Amino acid sequence: MAVEIEIQIDEIALIGFERLNRERVKAALVAELSRLLTEEGMPEGLNSDRIVATLNGGAFRLAPGMRPEQIGQQIALVLYRGWR
């Protein structure tokens, strides 16, 4: 059974990052969330017709020198795990 999911990210609040290409982070975040949802399935916390207006990913550590794409992937993983 095919499931349609719409991911819309209006704003990403990345506190503590002075120079960071937020569009690259956002693109990687959406791509990784799409991959996780496709390969790992829908988290139980999202198994209904609902809109999540705000989602707090919490705090997490990143390694120095991480590229925006890696940061986006890390954020996606934290969010996905949080939905479970």
Salt bridges, closest charged atoms under 4 A:
GLU32 OE2 - ARG35 NH2 2.77
GLU39 OE1 - ARG35 NH1 2.62
GLU69 OE2 - ARG24 NE 2.69
GLU69 OE1 - ARG67 NE 3.88
